[in-house]
Amino acid sequence: MKREDKQAIIDDLSEIIKQYPNFYVTDTAGLTVQNTTKLRRLCFSKGVKMRVAKNSLIRKAMEKTGNGYEGIYEALKGTSAIMFSETGNAPAKIIKEFRKTHDRPILKGAYVETAIFLGDNQLDTLVKIKSKNELIGDIIFLLQSPARNVISALQSGGGKIAGIIKTLSEKPQ
């Protein structure tokens, strides 16, 4: 591979790394071409971008961004594919789903919103991470719940007070 080709790959990867706040480094070695195509299609359908590149080029692309990815460098061994996503847990869910029928990909490392996860044993933890939109939804639900309780209490209390006043006004003295 020529130096210009390598530089083009590094530039492309560094732009993608800057664009996405989350990426996973996986090992796809041993997957057949057919299974790799299935994995790529699954990633595409879930909004995850998957790229395969040499570890040295991936590392240089990370270094070029200057965002401090040093902790993930130890995951760059063997065959590596990178999965990029806007949602922190989307690649983990794809890996988990794909591994129901295949033994790969294996999670080598993940960078999720400035946190680094190393090793395949972190997959279940990453699946459970909630996305930003899920967290906002949970917060809105929690904020609405007490307000609904207060409103329903006021509405039912108003009916009781009106009923008591009506009963007292109709009562003979």
HELIX and SHEET records of a PDB file:
HELIX    1   1 ARG A    3  GLN A   19  1                                  17    
HELIX    2   2 VAL A   33  SER A   45  1                                  13    
HELIX    3   3 ASN A   55  THR A   65  1                                  11    
HELIX    4   4 GLU A   70  ALA A   75  5                                   6    
HELIX    5   5 ALA A   90  PHE A   98  1                                   9    
HELIX    6   6 ASP A  120  GLN A  122  5                                   3    
HELIX    7   7 LEU A  123  LYS A  128  1                                   6    
HELIX    8   8 LYS A  132  GLU A  170  1                                  39    
SHEET    1   A 5 LYS A  49  VAL A  52  0                                        
SHEET    2   A 5 ALA A  81  SER A  85 -1                                        
SHEET    3   A 5 ASN A  22  ASP A  27 -1                                        
SHEET    4   A 5 ILE A 106  VAL A 112 -1                                        
SHEET    5   A 5 ALA A 115  LEU A 118 -1                                        
END                                                                             
